[in-house]
Amino acid sequence: MLHFDHTTLAQRVLFSSGKAAENLAKEVARLDSHSVMVISGGSEHSVAQDICAEIRPVLFYDDVAPHVPMDKAEKARAAAGELGIDLIVSIGGGSTTGLAKAVTLTTGVPIVAIPTTYAGSEATNVWGITESARKTTGVDDRVLPVTVIYDATLVQSLPVALSVSSGLNALAHGIDAMWAPRADPINQTMAIEAIRVLNRGLTTLVAAPQDVRGHELCLYGAYLSAVAFASAGSGLHHKICHVLGGAYNLPHAQTHAVVLPYVLAYNAPAVPQLAARIAEAFGAATALDGLQRLRNTLDAPRALRDYGFRVSDIAEAVELIMPVIPATNPRPVTRISLSALLHAAWSGDQPNVGNEQ
């Protein structure tokens, strides 16, 4: 018998390659906005200028940093307040969207998000801000962008290595959603489809980086995965990665890409039916086999030590992560097992299915 509670978030999605500028102009008119703030990273400034050619923003803002430091958030909020901003347009990856959300969290100004990576933040009502090397996350429907404009031509120029890590970050949303605190049959179904689409899209993208079809599949899969994650909540994987990113300033996408197989290997034996669905989505014998086959094809990031995490950080990281691990995780997590998981992720050792760690 089925019994669950599910909330579907309200959001408009415009998906069309080569039409970001046109769709943005239509949304600005539809929302009757007259004081637009455009947030984009410095490397995306020229792209943002092109996308905004048909509108007249009052401010282009590019003081963006990973994990949304509090001082950056407060500075952006002040800039928005001074100009009476009535619409924020975020053009970029997760850091850009995250800063837009930080502004909206206190101002209520709506966001139109135009992603240039596969981060997925644009499709969630989750926000995160880092202060004193500690990342705080929360859920608030105000930060959910009112509209997302997807245009695969905007991600065609991403370096393949960045596309891979960003795409695996998207995949992590779907896999974590399978057993997150609010997992239900609806978000699990979306997550499984996201895994299937991202597996195909990332494989296509690496084989032919300039083929827009691979990028379209990855954007579509990233959206499905993020919607599933927004509905299901943060599971073990995301709790680990949020702490590591905030406390040790690790790169967001690469951290997710490295940690994912270790969490999958840890949880999969405790939920064989869910693991079987993940395996089927990958077209593999087991869930971990499918993920590792994809990671090998993509030459994915391998070890946290490659991104500045030190073995001496593990003991502290365990103490920071333990209090935020969901009680609903399918397998109990202890300090010993978490320490073993982080050691393996630090070194890049082969994930061990069923290991008590």
N, C-alpha and C positions, 0 to 999 in steps of 0.2 A: 504494500500500500504506500502511495505517495503522500508525504506530508512535509511541506516546507513553506517558508516565507521568502518572497523575492521582491526586490525593488528594482525597477528599471529606471535608470537616470534619463532625464529629458535633455536631449541635445540634438542640434541640427548638424548633419554631416554632408558636405559637398565634396564629391570625389570625381575629379576629372583632370587628366594630365594636360598640362599646358594652359590651364585656365585660372591660375591662382589670382592674378590681377583682376580679371573680369569678375570672378566670384567674390573677391573682397569688396570691390566697388558696389556690387549688388547688396552685400550684407550691410555695409555702412549705410546705404540708403534705406534698407529695410528697417534697420534699427534706429534710424533718424538720428545719427550721431554727428556732432558738429565740432567736437574737441577730442581728436584721436591721438593717443600716445602709442607709438610703435616701439616695442622692445625687441632688440635683436643683438646677438653677439657681434663683436667687432669684425669678425671674419665674414659675417653675413650682411654687412652694411650695404654693399652694392646690390645684393639680391633683394634686400628689403626695399631699397630705393626703386628697383624695377617693379616689384609687386605692388608698391603703393603709388605707381605712376598715375592712376586714375582717381586717387583721392588726395586730400590735402591735410596730412597730419600736422598737428601743432608742435609735436615733439618726436624726434628720433632719439631713442635712449639705448645706450650700449654698455652700460656699466654692469656687466653680468659676470657671475662667477659660479663654479660648481657648488652644489649643496646649499645654495642660497644663504650666504652669511647674513646675520642679522643686520649688520651695518649697511650692507647693500640693500636689504629690504627697506630699511627706514629711509635711506636716501631716495629710493625710487618712489616710496609713498609720499615723501615731501614734494618731489617734483610733480607728481600727479595732482596733489592737492593745490599747489600754487597755480596751476593752469586750468583748474576746473575740468579735468579730463572726464569724459563721459563714455569712452570706449578704449580698451586696451587691445592692440593687435600684437600678438607674440609671434615672431618669425624665427624659428631656430629649433634647438633640441630641448632636452629636459631641463637644462639649467635656465634657459630663456623662459620656458613655460612656467617653471617653478617660481621665477621672480615675478612674473605676471600674477600668479596665484597669490604670492605674498602681498602684493599691492591690493588685490581684490579682497583678500581676507579682512582687511581693515576698512576698505573704502566702499566695497560693494559694487565697484565699477565692473561691467561685464567684459568678458574676454572673447575675442575671435582668435583662435589658434591656427597657425599655419606651420606644421612640423617640417623640419628639414633633416630629421633622423627618424629612427623607429622607436623612440623612447616610450611613447604611449601615454605620457603624462597628460596630454591634451584630452584624453578620453576618460579621465578619472576625477573624482572629487577629493583627492588626497593632496595635501600640501606638506611641505617640509622646510624647516628653517634651522640653520646651524648657528649655535652660539657657544663660545668657550669649548670648542671641539666636541660638542654634543649635538647630535641632530635630533630635533623634535619633529614628529610627524603627527598629522591629525586628519580628520575627515570633516568636510564642511561643504554642503551643496553650493554655497556661494562661489567657490573657486572653480567649479566645473565650467569650462568654456561654453558659452551659449552656442557657438558654432565652431566646427573644425573644417578647415579647407585642406583637402589632401590633393597634392599635385606631384606625381612621381618624377617629373622633370627636375624638381628641386632637390632630389636625393641622388640623381644620376652621377653627380660630380663628387660624391663622397668617396674618399679613399676606400678601397676594398676592405682593408683591415678595420676601419671604423664602421663600415656597413655590417661586417661580421659581428663585432662586439655589440653594436646597437641592436642588431637583429636577435642575438642571443639574449640580450636584456628583455626584448619583447617576448621571446619564447619563455623566459622565466616567469613572466606574468601569468601565462597560461598554465604552466605546470604547477606553480604555487597555488593557483586558484582551484585546483582539483581537490585540495584538502585544507584550504584556508578556513578561518572560523565561521564564515557565513556561506560556505560552499553549498550549492543546491543543484538539482538536475538541469536547470536552465543555464547557469553560468558554467557548469561543467561541460555542457554540450557546446557552448561557445568556445570554451578553452580547447576542447579536442579539435574543433574545426580550425582554430588558430594554429595549433601545433602542426596539423596537416598542411595548412597553407604556408606557414613559415618554413617548414622543412623543404617544401618544393621551391618556394621563392628564394630562399638563401642559396640553395643549390644552383638555381638558375642564375642568380646574381653573380656568384663567384665564377661560373663558367663563361658568362657574357656580361661583364660589368656595365656596358653601355646599352644593353637591351632593356628598354623601359618596362617590359612585361615582368621581369624579375622584381623590379622595384615596386611595381604596382601590387604584386602579390605580397611583398613584405609590408607595405603600408597597410594593405587590407588585413593581413594577419596580425599586425601590430595593434590595429584598432580593435579587432575581435578579442585579442588577448587582454588588452587594457580594460575593455568593458567587463570581461569576466573577472578580472582582478578587482576592479572597482566594486563590483557586486559582492565578491567573495571575501574581500579583505586581505590583509597582509598575513601570510603564513610564515613558517620558519625561515625560508630562504630570504624573504624580504627583511625580516627582522635582523638577521645576521648582516645583510649587506648595508642596511641603513646605518647600523652601528659602525661598521668598518669604514664606510665612506665618511661619516661625520667625524669620527674620533681620530682617524689616521689619514684623512684627506686622500683617500684612494679614488682613482677615476671610476665614475659610476658604472658605465656600461661594462668595462673590463672586469670589474669586481663581480658583477652579476654573472658574466660569462664564465669566470673561473669557478665560482662557488656552486653553480647550478648542479653539475653532475654529482657532487658530494651530498647535497641535500636529497636529490632524487635517489641515490643509492641508499641513503639512510632511511628514507620514508617508504620507499616502494614495497619492501617485504611485508610491511604492516598493513598494506591496503592492496592486496593482489588483484582485486577486480578493477580498481582504478588504474593500477599499473598496466594491466592488460589493455585497457582502452588507450593509454598513452602509447604503448608498444604498437598497437594497430594503427594509430595515427601516423607513426613513423614508418610503418610497414616493416617492422622488425620483430624478432623473436621476443625480446624483452624491452622494457622502457629504456633502461640504461644502454643497452646495445644500440637502440635507435639514436639516442642522443649522442653517444660517443662516435657512432658512424658519421653523423652529421658534423660533429666537431672536428673529426679528422679530415673530412672533405673541405671544411672551411679553414683549416689550420688555425683553430680558435686559440685564444689566450689560455695558458696552461697553469700558471702558478701565481699566487698572490705576492710572492717575493719579487717577482718581476716588476711590480708596481709600487714598491716602497714599504710593503708590510713586512715587519721583522718577526722572527721567531720569538724574540723577547717581548713582543706585544701580545702574544697569545693569551697569557694568563690574565692580563687586564681585560682583554676583549671578552673572554669568557664571563667575567664578572659583570661586564656591561650588558652582555646579550641575555644572560639567564633570566633577569627580571621581566623581559619583554617577550619571551617565547610564548606563543599561544597555548593555553591549556588544552586546546582541542587538537594539537598536533597528533597525527595518528600513531606516533611512537614516542614514548617518554624520552626526554632529553636530560642528561645529567651533566655535571661539570666535566666528568671524565670523557663522556661520549662527545661533548661539544669540543673539548680540547683536542681530541683525536681527529675530529672532522676538520678543525682549523689547521692543525699540523699538516694533514694531507693536502688541504687546499693551498697552504703556504708553499709546500715543496713540489706540488704538482703530481703526487703519487697517484697511481691508479685507484679510482673509487672502489670500495669493497662492499658489495651487496651483502646485507645481512650481518656485517661485522658489528659486534657490540661496541667496538671502539672505546 
